[in-house]
């Protein structure tokens, strides 16, 4: 494996905190990620933040095609040199948050596997982006900060359980596969990392009647974590519901109004959003169209 420091020096590259650059150096971890992802010769694999191209080349030796997305122009120049001999690697210079995975998936006529050491600074945003375009993916194997990984797999009742947990667990099965020490990266991050596997469901884990309202209910419930649900939902102006009405809808959903959002399961969030959605429909209110991302 080529020395990271030597490569960076050759191309006059300095890892930047702004881009969350921590280059994975441990070949054993790279191979483990590829095994966990079950990459085979029929797969088109997406790698966000290919770094110095070490895992990109390993992926290319296993997959039919690798689509590598890199925003750093100096890294792209390095990758063009290092990956020149591979005819099954497509290198995109650009922002992964603006990449149209759905269109690209349709172009290739198949769903992607994502195998990536995600840039720390945009990992949560990317996760929401992947969920929004979930029809483009069959599964993902991602290196993330351990703290983020623990939030993803968290269960109701704990401090780590929140919007990220609900949003991802609604659409995919999630599991932490292994913990990775800071010594596996250059430069070393200050935190541990974890490899997380995501397997997307054919349909959501629970049935959602109105996704926009579901998102607003979840956002409000976690936005005021110290408040009871009755008081937290009162702060959502769009619902235009009085405290008494909110309590009625909570009880219709079989939820004690004194509970807090962090204790609700996916099914309970779905039941509550359905009760509110039906109440709004009966009043003739429109479902929210904007500002619904969580």
C-alpha positions as CSV (number, residue, x, y, z in Angstrom):
1,X,0.0,0.0,0.0
2,X,1.4,3.4,-1.0
3,X,2.5,5.7,1.8
4,X,-0.2,8.2,2.5
5,X,2.3,10.9,3.5
6,X,4.4,10.4,0.4
7,X,1.4,10.6,-1.9
8,X,0.1,13.8,-0.2
9,X,3.6,15.4,-0.4
10,X,3.9,14.4,-4.1
11,X,0.7,16.3,-5.0
12,X,1.2,19.1,-2.4
13,X,-2.1,18.1,-0.7
14,X,-2.8,19.0,2.9
15,X,-5.9,17.2,4.5
16,X,-8.5,19.9,5.4
17,X,-10.7,19.9,8.4
18,X,-13.3,21.9,6.3
19,X,-13.8,18.8,4.0
20,X,-13.6,16.3,6.9
21,X,-10.7,14.6,5.3
22,X,-9.3,11.6,7.3
23,X,-7.8,9.1,4.9
24,X,-8.4,5.4,5.7
25,X,-5.0,3.7,5.7
26,X,-5.9,0.2,7.0
27,X,-6.1,-2.2,4.1
28,X,-7.6,-4.8,6.4
29,X,-10.6,-2.5,7.2
30,X,-11.1,-1.7,3.6
31,X,-11.2,-5.4,2.7
32,X,-13.6,-6.0,5.6
33,X,-16.0,-3.3,4.3
34,X,-16.0,-4.9,0.9
35,X,-16.8,-8.3,2.4
36,X,-19.5,-6.8,4.6
37,X,-21.0,-5.1,1.5
38,X,-20.8,-8.5,-0.4
39,X,-19.5,-6.7,-3.5
40,X,-19.5,-9.0,-6.6
41,X,-18.8,-8.8,-10.3
42,X,-22.4,-7.7,-11.0
43,X,-22.4,-4.7,-8.8
44,X,-22.2,-1.0,-9.6
45,X,-20.7,0.5,-6.5
46,X,-20.7,4.2,-5.4
47,X,-17.9,5.5,-3.3
48,X,-18.3,9.0,-1.8
49,X,-15.0,10.6,-0.9
50,X,-12.6,8.1,-2.4
51,X,-9.6,9.8,-0.8
52,X,-6.3,8.5,-2.3
53,X,-8.0,5.8,-4.2
54,X,-6.9,2.7,-2.2
55,X,-10.3,1.3,-1.5
56,X,-11.5,2.5,-5.0
57,X,-8.9,0.2,-6.6
58,X,-9.9,-2.7,-4.3
59,X,-13.6,-2.1,-5.2
60,X,-12.7,-2.0,-8.9
61,X,-11.1,-5.5,-8.6
62,X,-14.4,-6.9,-7.3
63,X,-17.2,-4.9,-8.9
64,X,-18.5,-4.4,-12.4
65,X,-18.2,-0.6,-12.1
66,X,-17.2,1.9,-9.4
67,X,-18.6,5.5,-9.4
68,X,-16.3,7.6,-7.3
69,X,-17.4,11.1,-6.3
70,X,-14.8,13.6,-5.0
71,X,-15.2,17.3,-4.4
72,X,-11.5,18.3,-3.8
73,X,-9.9,19.3,-7.1
74,X,-6.4,18.4,-5.9
75,X,-7.5,14.9,-4.8
76,X,-9.2,14.5,-8.2
77,X,-5.9,15.2,-10.0
78,X,-4.2,12.6,-7.9
79,X,-7.0,10.1,-8.5
80,X,-6.9,10.6,-12.3
81,X,-3.2,9.6,-12.2
82,X,-3.6,6.6,-9.9
83,X,-6.8,5.2,-11.5
84,X,-5.8,5.7,-15.1
85,X,-5.3,2.0,-15.7
86,X,-8.8,1.1,-14.5
87,X,-11.5,1.1,-17.2
88,X,-14.3,0.3,-14.8
89,X,-13.9,3.4,-12.6
90,X,-16.0,6.5,-13.3
91,X,-14.6,9.5,-11.5
92,X,-17.0,12.5,-10.8
93,X,-15.6,15.8,-9.6
94,X,-18.4,17.4,-7.6
95,X,-20.4,17.7,-4.4
96,X,-22.1,14.3,-3.5
97,X,-24.9,16.3,-1.8
98,X,-25.9,17.6,-5.2
99,X,-25.3,14.3,-7.1
100,X,-28.5,12.8,-8.7
101,X,-28.1,9.2,-7.7
102,X,-31.6,8.4,-9.0
103,X,-30.8,9.5,-12.5
104,X,-27.5,7.8,-12.4
105,X,-29.1,4.6,-11.2
106,X,-31.6,4.7,-14.0
107,X,-28.8,5.3,-16.5
108,X,-27.1,2.1,-15.4
109,X,-30.4,0.2,-15.2
110,X,-29.7,-1.1,-11.7
111,X,-29.5,-0.2,-8.0
112,X,-26.2,0.8,-6.5
113,X,-24.3,-0.4,-3.5
114,X,-22.6,2.4,-1.6
115,X,-19.3,1.6,0.1
116,X,-17.6,4.6,1.5
117,X,-15.6,6.2,4.3
118,X,-17.8,9.2,4.4
119,X,-16.4,12.7,5.1
120,X,-17.1,13.5,8.7
121,X,-18.3,17.0,8.1
122,X,-21.3,16.0,5.8
123,X,-22.0,12.4,6.9
124,X,-25.4,13.2,8.5
125,X,-26.5,15.3,5.5
126,X,-25.4,12.5,3.1
127,X,-27.4,9.9,5.1
128,X,-30.6,12.0,4.7
129,X,-29.7,12.5,1.0
130,X,-29.3,8.7,0.6
131,X,-32.7,8.1,2.3
132,X,-34.4,10.6,0.0
133,X,-33.0,8.8,-3.1
134,X,-33.3,5.3,-1.6
135,X,-34.8,3.9,-4.7
136,X,-31.3,4.2,-6.2
137,X,-29.7,1.8,-3.7
138,X,-29.9,-1.8,-2.7
139,X,-27.7,-1.3,0.4
140,X,-24.8,0.7,1.9
141,X,-21.7,-0.1,4.0
142,X,-20.4,3.1,5.5
143,X,-17.6,4.2,7.7
144,X,-18.9,6.9,10.1
145,X,-18.1,8.5,13.4
146,X,-18.9,6.1,16.2
147,X,-21.2,8.6,17.8
148,X,-23.2,9.0,14.5
149,X,-23.3,5.2,14.1
150,X,-24.7,4.8,17.6
151,X,-27.4,7.3,16.9
152,X,-28.4,5.4,13.7
153,X,-29.0,2.1,15.5
154,X,-30.4,3.6,18.8
155,X,-33.7,2.3,20.2
156,X,-36.5,4.3,21.8
157,X,-35.8,5.5,25.4
158,X,-32.2,6.6,25.1
159,X,-30.5,9.9,24.6
160,X,-29.0,8.8,21.3
161,X,-32.4,7.9,19.8
162,X,-33.6,10.8,17.6
163,X,-34.5,12.0,14.2
164,X,-31.6,10.2,12.5
165,X,-32.6,6.9,14.1
166,X,-36.3,7.2,13.1
167,X,-35.6,8.4,9.6
168,X,-33.1,5.6,8.7
169,X,-34.8,2.8,10.6
170,X,-38.0,3.6,8.8
171,X,-36.5,2.6,5.5
172,X,-33.7,0.2,6.2
173,X,-32.3,-2.4,8.6
174,X,-29.1,-1.0,10.3
175,X,-26.3,-2.7,12.2
176,X,-22.9,-1.7,13.5
177,X,-20.4,-4.2,12.1
178,X,-17.1,-3.2,13.8
179,X,-15.4,-0.3,15.6
180,X,-12.4,1.3,14.0
181,X,-9.7,3.1,16.0
182,X,-8.3,6.5,15.1
183,X,-4.9,4.9,14.3
184,X,-6.5,3.5,11.1
185,X,-6.6,7.0,9.5
186,X,-4.3,9.8,8.5
187,X,-4.6,12.4,10.0
188,X,-6.0,10.7,13.1
189,X,-9.4,11.8,14.1
190,X,-10.1,12.5,17.7
191,X,-12.9,10.0,17.8
192,X,-13.5,6.3,17.1
193,X,-15.3,5.3,13.9
194,X,-17.6,2.4,13.1
195,X,-18.6,0.5,10.0
196,X,-22.4,0.4,9.6
197,X,-24.3,-1.8,7.2
198,X,-27.7,-0.6,5.8
199,X,-30.1,-2.9,3.9
200,X,-33.0,-1.0,2.3
201,X,-36.6,-2.4,2.7
202,X,-38.9,-2.8,-0.3
203,X,-41.4,-0.6,1.6
204,X,-41.2,1.4,4.8
205,X,-41.0,-0.6,8.1
206,X,-44.3,0.9,9.1
207,X,-47.1,2.3,6.9
208,X,-47.0,6.1,6.6
209,X,-50.2,7.8,5.5
210,X,-48.7,11.3,5.0
211,X,-44.9,11.5,5.1
212,X,-44.8,15.3,5.3
213,X,-46.8,15.3,8.5
214,X,-44.9,12.3,9.9
215,X,-41.7,14.3,9.5
216,X,-43.1,17.3,11.2
217,X,-44.3,15.2,14.1
218,X,-40.9,13.6,14.5
219,X,-39.1,16.9,14.2
220,X,-41.3,18.6,16.8
221,X,-41.1,15.6,19.2
222,X,-37.3,15.6,19.2
223,X,-37.0,19.4,18.9
224,X,-38.3,19.8,22.4
225,X,-36.9,16.7,24.0
226,X,-37.4,18.0,27.6
227,X,-41.1,18.6,27.0
228,X,-44.0,16.2,27.0
229,X,-45.5,15.3,23.7
230,X,-48.5,17.4,24.4
231,X,-46.4,20.5,24.9
232,X,-43.9,19.7,22.2
233,X,-46.5,19.4,19.5
234,X,-48.2,22.6,20.6
235,X,-45.1,24.4,19.3
236,X,-45.8,23.3,15.7
237,X,-47.7,26.2,14.3
238,X,-48.7,24.5,11.1
239,X,-50.8,22.0,12.9
240,X,-52.8,24.8,14.4
241,X,-53.9,22.5,17.2
242,X,-54.7,23.5,20.8
243,X,-53.3,21.6,23.7
244,X,-56.7,19.8,24.3
245,X,-56.9,18.7,20.7
246,X,-53.3,17.4,20.7
247,X,-54.1,15.4,23.8
248,X,-57.1,13.9,22.1
249,X,-55.0,12.8,19.1
250,X,-52.3,11.3,21.3
251,X,-54.9,9.3,23.2
252,X,-56.4,8.1,19.8
253,X,-53.0,6.9,18.9
254,X,-52.8,5.0,22.2
255,X,-50.0,7.3,23.5
256,X,-49.9,8.9,27.0
257,X,-49.7,12.7,26.5
258,X,-47.1,12.9,29.3
259,X,-44.6,10.8,27.4
260,X,-41.6,12.4,25.6
261,X,-40.8,11.9,21.9
262,X,-37.6,9.9,22.6
263,X,-39.8,7.0,24.0
264,X,-41.9,6.6,20.9
265,X,-41.5,3.6,18.5
266,X,-41.8,4.0,14.7
267,X,-45.2,2.5,14.9
268,X,-46.3,5.1,17.5
269,X,-44.9,7.9,15.5
270,X,-46.9,6.6,12.5
271,X,-50.1,6.3,14.5
272,X,-49.8,9.8,15.9
273,X,-49.1,11.4,12.5
274,X,-52.0,9.5,11.0
275,X,-54.4,10.8,13.7
276,X,-53.2,14.4,13.1
277,X,-53.3,14.0,9.3
278,X,-56.9,12.8,9.5
279,X,-57.9,15.7,11.8
280,X,-56.3,18.2,9.3
281,X,-58.0,16.5,6.4
282,X,-61.4,16.8,8.1
283,X,-60.7,20.5,8.6
284,X,-59.7,21.0,5.0
285,X,-56.1,21.8,5.8
286,X,-53.4,21.1,3.2
287,X,-50.5,18.8,4.0
288,X,-47.2,20.7,4.4
289,X,-45.1,20.9,1.2
290,X,-41.9,22.6,2.3
291,X,-39.5,22.6,5.2
292,X,-40.0,18.9,5.9
293,X,-36.5,17.5,5.8
294,X,-35.4,15.8,9.0
